[in-house]
Amino acid sequence: MKKDTKIIRSGRHPFAHSGMVNTPIYRSSTILFPSQEAYHDAENGRVYYETDNFTSSPDYSYGTSGTPTSFALRQALADLDGVKHALIYPSGLAAICLTLNALLQSGDHILITDSIYGPTRRFCKQELKRFGVETTYYDPMIGQGIKDLIQPNTKIIFTEAPGSLTFEVQDIPAITKVAKAHEIITLMDNSWATPLFFNPFEHGIDIAIQAGTKYINGHSDVLMGVVTCNDEFLFGKLISTYRHYGACPSPDDCYLAARGLRTLSVRLKQHEQNALALAKWLQSQKQVTKILHPAFEDCAGHDIWKRDFKGSTGLFSIVLDRHYNESEVSAFINGLEYFGIGASWGGYESLLIHITPSYVRSATKWSEPNTVLRLYVGLEDVEDLKADLEKAFKRIAK
Ligand SMILES: *Cc1c(COP(=O)(O)O)cnc(C)c1O
């Protein structure tokens, strides 16, 4: 089955649900059993979970371990990455933190790209440190040079490509090759590309993470995290921690995310096309000096993107021709009609924020003195978006 067909078919069993096209919302805390023996078996099943041998066959024992609504979504997400297992969490950040929590212990060391999603860095700096785990950040363009940073206690290499805010594309195959030789687990935050434009597992990654909040759901109304993997041992660890924390999303959110997922492919292609068109136009504007978009040559790792990725999506940044002061930045942003001002992305609507990459760097230096804006290009008509930005550039023109 091709990917576009998989997105439509996976995790749907209409005739198990009276012919309903979408798996209905099953709400339950308590799940009843027909007999003492059946309940007892399910209880044993729960003990079994805590070993490393859990398989993801549906086990309806209590609401936190899932309902047909959540199992359907997990199945679809695992299929999309072409792996056996998927877990879903109440947010992307929860998925990241609980994955790290599941795999690390006091005395361990983790290597993280300097271009990592900001709140992941905050978690490592404060929570992991509190638990006695040491973090080292690496240059996203390090490639196989990562081998020089490995310590005897290095457990995880955490990648994200392209990087948050600045979009450096990492050489994932080079990094996973080194990691494998040293028996280090590799993680990738794949929220930007989704499994449609980059399959982490085909490039050697052990565990992939996505903010389901973004493209999977795609409508700015659900928070969700997704973790996928193929390895039974790692999955055993992930699900064990998942259950210790009771970190389940609501059935309503699972339903919405599954509904959003069905149109992921068409939405993503349109985001790609709109973002490319807008970025090309921006490139020709005199107040723009750099396009930090993996499909453009200004972007670090552009050649790696061409080699490894199947497409680009709606999020990128631009560098302006000088440093604009606060009131100029406000004049630019406050007058925008179609670009919303807000965190997150992945919905159908465009967004624009002012960013300061130097605040979230430690291994590398962000030496760009000029103003940087991050754009998220939604599904509006690109001509309207251009006109909106054209007016904004006029507002800050000298
Ligand atoms: C938004 C985001 C997350 C976190 O997702 P939430 O659901 O908002 O917690 C993680 N990684 C990346 C790259 C993101 O952009």
Ligand as a Chemical Component Dictionary entry (heavy atoms), coordinates in Angstrom:
data_LIG
# 
_chem_comp.id                   LIG 
_chem_comp.type                 NON-POLYMER 
_chem_comp.pdbx_formal_charge   0 
_chem_comp.three_letter_code    LIG 
# 
loop_
_chem_comp_atom.comp_id 
_chem_comp_atom.atom_id 
_chem_comp_atom.alt_atom_id 
_chem_comp_atom.type_symbol 
_chem_comp_atom.charge 
_chem_comp_atom.model_Cartn_x 
_chem_comp_atom.model_Cartn_y 
_chem_comp_atom.model_Cartn_z 
_chem_comp_atom.pdbx_ordinal 
LIG C1 C1 C 0 5.486 22.353 19.060 1  
LIG C2 C2 C 0 6.656 21.460 19.073 2  
LIG C3 C3 C 0 6.792 20.491 20.066 3  
LIG C4 C4 C 0 5.861 20.370 21.238 4  
LIG O1 O1 O 0 4.546 20.092 20.936 5  
LIG P1 P1 P 0 3.363 20.537 21.934 6  
LIG O2 O2 O 0 2.253 19.648 21.591 7  
LIG O3 O3 O 0 3.101 21.979 21.652 8  
LIG O4 O4 O 0 3.851 20.315 23.338 9  
LIG C5 C5 C 0 7.875 19.650 19.964 10 
LIG N1 N1 N 0 8.776 19.751 18.970 11 
LIG C6 C6 C 0 8.672 20.679 18.015 12 
LIG C7 C7 C 0 9.695 20.725 16.931 13 
LIG C8 C8 C 0 7.612 21.567 18.031 14 
LIG O5 O5 O 0 7.538 22.522 17.097 15 
# 
loop_
_chem_comp_bond.comp_id 
_chem_comp_bond.atom_id_1 
_chem_comp_bond.atom_id_2 
_chem_comp_bond.value_order 
_chem_comp_bond.pdbx_ordinal 
LIG C1 C2 SING 1  
LIG C2 C3 SING 2  
LIG C2 C8 DOUB 3  
LIG C3 C4 SING 4  
LIG C3 C5 DOUB 5  
LIG C4 O1 SING 6  
LIG O1 P1 SING 7  
LIG P1 O2 DOUB 8  
LIG P1 O3 SING 9  
LIG P1 O4 SING 10 
LIG C5 N1 SING 11 
LIG N1 C6 DOUB 12 
LIG C6 C7 SING 13 
LIG C6 C8 SING 14 
LIG C8 O5 SING 15 
# 
